[in-house]
Amino acid sequence: MIKADWIDTHLLSGSTGCTDSLAQIKQWSALKLFYRQHMPYARVSVKESVAVIWQYHTPALVDNKSPSTPQVRTIQTLTGTNKILNLPANIIAAVRIKPVGQFQLLNGMLVEPDSRAKGIANDLLAFINPYLIDRKCFLFTEATLQPLYQKQQFNLVTPQQTNQIPADILQLYQRYHSDKRPLVIMQLCRTL
């Protein structure tokens, strides 16, 4: 079973209880480990919003009997109160939304290798799409991944249109783009 959710990156903001804090720390540690394993150059910041897809592992049958009913617990997340299964889980996909002034930069989109080509990236992008700001959300990607983002209403910014890109976003693009790693800029445009 898989489930998309937000990771609470505001660990220092104070929590309502020790259990919640421990759960947040475990999630944060799992996120950092996920990026370290699959994208070692990435640096996750508490200033970013992070969405992930968790894969829950159901317990195996014991003596051909179904395992006991898994416990469900309630936690407070960025999008409200969620009930989560108390099963072993690991992150199989993640994406970060970095605030850049009044704009958003989608970065660090990552699906673990064993879960690729299964629609996981589309599911994660569909999950975060309602939280993205139309015409103020950008991303940098390899040209081969354009169709993935176009399904979520991101449009290619042509070289002729770069003068319309906010200076902060353009400056970050120039830092990430290189001849060895050519990237294109895409912008969320739900309306024309």
N, C-alpha and C positions, 0 to 999 in steps of 0.2 A: 504494500500500500504506500502511496506517495501523497504528500501534502505540502502545498506552498504556504509560506508564512513569513512574517517579518522577524528579524532578529533585533532585539532591543539593544542598540549600541550606546544608550545613555546610562551606562553602568554607574557613573559617578553622581547621577542625579538624585540618588537616595531611593530606596525601595520600601515597600510597605512591610516586608517581612524577610526574615533570614532565608526561608525556603525559596522565595522569589529571587533573591540575590544569588543564591547558589545555582538556580536554574539558569539565570542570565549569564553567570560566569561560565557555566558549562557550554552554553550555546556560543558565547564569544570565543571560547577556547576551541570548540569544534570548527567554527568559521575560520579562525586563524590557521588551524592545522590544515583545513581543506585548501586554502589558498597556498600555503607553504608547500603542500604536496603537488599541486597541479599548476600553480602560477607563482613560482618563488619570488619573482621580482615585484609582485603586487604588495602594496602596503595598505591595509585596511585601517580606516580612521573612524573614531567615534563620532565624527561630524557627519558621516555619511549615513544614509538609510540603506539597509541591506535586506534583500529578500532572498530566501533560499527555498529549495525543494528538499524536504526530508524524505528519506525512504525508510519506512518502518519495517522491521523484520519480525514477522509473526513467529511465536514459539513453535518448535517442532512438536509433532505428535509424540506422546509418551504412552507406550504400551497400547498403541492403536486407539487411544482416547484423545479427544480434543483437549487442548490445554485449558486451564481455568480461564474464565473470562478476564480479559485484561482490564486493569484498573484505568479509569479515566480521571484525569485531574484538570482543574481549571487554572489558567494563568492569565495575567493581564498582559496584552501586547499592544503595539502601536495602533492596531485597528480595532481594539476593544477586547472583550473577554473571549478567550478561546478555550475549548475543551480539547485536551490532547491525550492521546493514548500513552500509557506508561509502558511502552515497548522500546527495546533497543532500536536506535535510529541513527542514520548517518546522512550527512549532506551530500546530495548528488549534483546540485546545481546552485549557483549563486550569481547575484548581480548587485552592483552598488550604484546608488544615486548620490552623486556628489553635488552639494550646493556650490555654485560659482556666482557670487553676487545674487542677482534676482533670477538666475538661470539654473538649469539642472544639467549635469553631465552624467550620462549613463556610462558606467565603465566597469571593468572587471567581470564581464559576462563570461561565465565558465560553467561547462557541463563536464562531469568526470568522463574519461574516455569510454568506459563500459556502458554509459547511458546515452551516448550520442546517437543521432539519427533515429530517435524514438519520439520526437516531438516535445522533449523536456524543455528545451529552450523556448519554444513557442508557448508552452504552458506558463513558464515563468514570466515571459514578457506580457502575456495576457493578464496575469495576476497583478503586475505592477502598473499596467497601462492606466487605470483610473486615477492613479496618484501622480501621473506625469502631467506637466503643464504644457498645454498646446502652444506651439511656436516658441516655447522657451526651454525646450528640452532637446539636447544634442547628444550625439555619440560619434565616436571615431571607430571605424572598422575596416577590415580588409575588404576589398571589392567583392570577393567571393561570397561574403556573408550578407551582401545587400538584400537579396530576396527574403532572408529571414526577417530582417527589420522592416522591409516594405510591407510584409503581411500585418505588421503592427502600426502602419500608417507613418512610418519614417520615410522621408524623401531625401534623395541625394542632393547635396549642395554642390552645384557645379563651380568650377574655378571662377566663372564670371560672376557668381553670386557671393563669393567670399567677402566682398566689401560690405555685405549686409549682415555679416556674422558679428556678434559682439566681440569687442577687443579681447576680453578675458578668455573667451572660448577659443578664439583664433590663436592666441598666444599659447594655450595648452596644446592645441593641435600642432603647432609648429614644433613644440617640444617633443611630442610623441611620434610625429611623422618623420620618416627618413627614407633614403633610397633603399636601404636594406629591408625596411618594413614600411612599405607605402600604405597609407591609410586614406580613407575618404571620410568626409564629414556628412552626417545625416541629421535631419531636423524633424521633430515630430510635427506633423501638419494634419490634424484631423479634419480641418475644413479648408477649402480652397479659396 
